Amino acid sequence: MSKLATVCLALWLVPFVGAKMMPEVFCAWYVYWPLFCALCFLLPYGFAKSLGNHLNRAYSSLFLAVFLVVIFANALVVVGASGIGRVVTIPTQGVPENLSVEAVRNDSPMVRLQVAQSIYVEYGQSITYLDADNTLKLYVPSEEDKERFQEKVSLSEQAREVNKVVNSRVQNSVVALGLACASFFVVFFCIFGRESRRLSRRHKSQESNP
């Protein structure tokens, strides 16, 4: 049982530490998922075996503790990644109608110009505004406006990449949570039931042969 406990600890600690030091290796699906699936089977197996034998019951708390840590870590990823997804937003491309109307109907010529400028910087679209002479003009962006818009475009692309990573981590953690819980109960009850029947037959055999 001590060897099984050592293997479980290795399957838990090695990927955890490796993901910090070499994420390109230990975060790859062909490395992470086989190790995780093996851990999902061995933890309930060891827990059930340790409960069935009073000599090994000291290990039961270890198997259960590692399982709870795995569950808690994946739950934290789901909650934390969901929070990041709410903070990182991708700006919309369409210009709000009430904002473009403000570039024509506002009483202040300076405000109308600023509205037209802010719309270009935010959405990259030149709109018609009413200038100081009450003449409709198409806003012509300056070089600074163009640079600020390109910065917005760059930030939008970064936001999309962050959202992709966040969504992938959430999906993987949800699958990992479901797999861990399902495998724990299925494997635990199967192994524990088998061990209980085996101990029961041994006990009956000892009673019949004093």
N, C-alpha and C positions, 0 to 999 in steps of 0.2 A: 504493500500500500504506500510505503514511503517513496518508492520509485514512481508510482503513478502521481503522487502529489508533486514530486519534483518536475515531472513532465508537464503537468498542468500549470505550474508556476512559470515554467519556461515558455509555454505556449502563450501565456498572458503577458509576461514581462518583455520577452524578446521583441515581439511586434510593437509593443508600446514604446520601448526605448528606441527601437530601430526607426519608427516613424518620425521621431524627433531628429535623429542623426542622419538617416538615409531615407527620406520620404520617397524618393524616386524608386526605391527598391521595395520597401515594406508597405507602401501605400498602393502598390500595384495589385490589381484584383487577383492575379494568378498567384500572388504570395499571401495576401491578406486573407482571402476567403478559405483556402484549404486549411490554414492554421486556425482560423476562427471556427470552422465546421468541426475540426478535430477537438477543439476545446469545448464546443457545445455538446459533443458526445461524451468526452471523458469526464467532465465535471459531474453530470448527473450519475454517470456510471460509478465513479469513485464515491460519491455521496451515498448512493444506495448500498454499495458494497461495504462501506464503513459502518453504516447503521446495522447491517445484518450480522456483523461480527463485533462483539463487545471489546475485543482486543484492538480493533482499529477505529473505535468510535471517536478517538481524539482527533482523527483526520477529518471527520465529518464537518466540523466547524470551518476548517480550511477550505474544503471544496465549496461549501455554501458561501463563504466570504468572497471567494474569487468570483463566483457566479453573480453575487449581488453587485460587486464592483463593476463587472462587465455590463450588467444591466444599467447601473447608474451612469456609467460613462457614456453609453450610447444614448440614454435619455437626455443627458446634458448636451450632447451634440445636437439632438433634435431641437431642444428648447433654445440653445444658443444660436444655432444656424437660423432658426425661424426669426429670432430677434434681429439678426443681421439683415435678413431679407426684408424686414420692415423698414430698417434704417436706410439701406441702399436702394434708391429708387431711380428709375430711368425716366427722364423727362419726356413728355408727350411731344409729338411733332406738329400737331395742329395748333394754330393761333386761336386763343379764346376770342369769341366774337365780341364780348363786352370790352375787351382790351383794345381791339382794333377800332371800335366805335369811339373809344376815348380819344384816339388820335385825331379825330375829326370834330367831335362835339365839345371837348373841354374848352373852357373859357380862356385858359392861359396858353399862348403860343409856345412858351417854353416847355410846358407840360406835354403838349401835343408832340413836340419834337423829341422829348425824352421818351415818350411812349413808343414812338416809331423806332428810336434807337434801341430801346430795351427789347422790343420784339425781334429785331434783327439779331441782337446778341444772343437772345435766348433760343430763337427758333430758326435763324438763318434766312428769314424771309423779309424782303423789303415791301413795305405797305405804303399806301397812299395816306398822307396826312395833310392837315391844313396849316400852312405856314403863317408867318406874322402878317402877310398881306392878304390873308384869307383866300389864298390860292391853293388848290389841290396839287400836291407834288408827290412824286415817288421818292421815298427815302433812299439816299445814296450813302452806303456805309463807308466809313473811313477805314484806313488800314488797321487802326487800333480795334475798331469794331470787328473786322474780319479775324484778327488774331484772337480776340476774346471768344468769338463764335467757335473757332477751331479748338480752343481749349475746352469749350463745352462739349464738342463732338468727341474729343479724346476722353474726357471724363465719362461720357455716356458709354463709350466702348468699354472702358474699365469697369463701369457698373454692370454691364451685361456679362462680362467675364466673371465678376464676383458672384452675380446671381446664379450663373451656371454652376460654379463650384459649390455654392451654398445648396442649391437644389440637389446636386449629386450627393453631397454629404448627408442631407436629410433623407433622401431615398435609401441610401446605403444603411443608415442608422436605423431607419424604420424596419427594413428587411432583417437587419441583424437582431433587433429586439424581438421581432416575431419568431425568427429562427431559434434564438436562444431560449425563449420561454416555451415554445412548442417542444423543442428537443429535450429540454430539461424534464418536463412533465412526462413525456412519452417514455424516454429512456429510464427515468427514475422509477416510474411505476412498473415497467416491465422487469427491470433488474431487481427491484425490491420485492416484487411478487415472486419472482423465481427464487431469490435467496430465502424468502420466508417459507416457501414450500419445501426447499431443500433442508432447511433447519428443522422444519416440522417432521419430515420423514426421518431425519437423523435422530430426533428426540424420540420418536415412536420406536425406532429400531433399538435404541438404547434401553427403553422401557421393556421391550419384549425379550431382550437378551441381557439380563442383569449380570 
